[in-house]
Amino acid sequence: MKIYTKIILDKNNKVLKEEFFEYSGTMALAGIHYTYGANKNAKLMEKQAKKERRLAEKRAKKQQKDGPKKEKKEDKKPELDPNEALSLDFLTNPNKE
């Protein structure tokens, strides 16, 4: 029986290259074994996608709970009236509105 280690196909599924070895014995001993490194990138991508999905659900739930965001109250500076004279108290007292 042929055990393939590498098969390269073209876009029409024609075999360009194949690597295999002949095996005679029980199939249980000829199983495919993956190393952690071979699947590492796929696992990391799945983990990242899961994390982003959880965060998106959390944000949606929070927005639904809080409703629309409340706008921050901006510090309003008193507007200058061009018809009024400036006083020293207006220029030096920052707490006066």
N, C-alpha and C positions, 0 to 999 in steps of 0.2 A: 504494500500500500504506500502511496506517496503521501508524505507529510510536507506541506508547503511551508516554507519560511518566509518567502517573499514572492509576490505576484505584482507585476506592473502591467496595467491595462491602458489602452488608448481611449479616446472619447467614444469610440464605437464598440467598446468592450472586447477588443481583440487583444490577445496576450502579446505584450512586447518582450517581457522578460519574466522568467520564473525560476525560483530557487527552491529545491526540495531535497528530501532524502527518503530513501526507502526504509520502511519500518515494518517489522513483523513482530507482533506481540499484542498484549492486551491494550485496549484503548485507554483505560484508566491511567496508565503510565505515560501516555502520549498527550496528555491534556495541555492546554495553553496556560502558561503562567505569565502573569503581568507583574512587573515590578512597580513599586510605588512611584518611581520617577517617571515611568511611562504615562501615568494618569495624573500626575501632579498638577499640570496646567489646567486640565479639565475640572479637577476638583476645586482649584482655586477660583476659577471662573464661576462655577456653580455657587460657591460660598459667597462670592461678591454679589452675585445676582440675588441671592436669598437675603443678604444684608440690606441691599438697596430696596428690595420689595417690602421688607419689614419697616424700614424707615419711611417709605412712601405711605404705607398703611397707617403708621403712627401719626405722620403729619396730617393726613386726611382726617383721621379720627379727632385730632386736636382742633383742626380748623372747624370741623362740624360741631364740636363741643363749644368752642369759644365764639363762633360766628365770625363775622367780618372783623378784621384786625382793627383795633382802635388806633387812631392816629395819635401820635405823640403831641402833647401840647407844647407848642413852640413858645420860646420866650419872646414875647412881643415887646419891642422897644417902642416907647412913645414916639409918635410921628411928629415931625416938626411942622408947625404952622407958619407959613411964610408971612402972614400978617401980624404975627406976634413976636415981640422982642425976646431974645434969649436971656435967661437969668443965670447967675452964677450957681444957684441951687440946682437948676436943671442940668447943668454940665457936670457938677461934682457929686451929686447924690445918685448912685446907681440903683438904689432900691425904690426910688420914687417913680410912680407910674402916672 
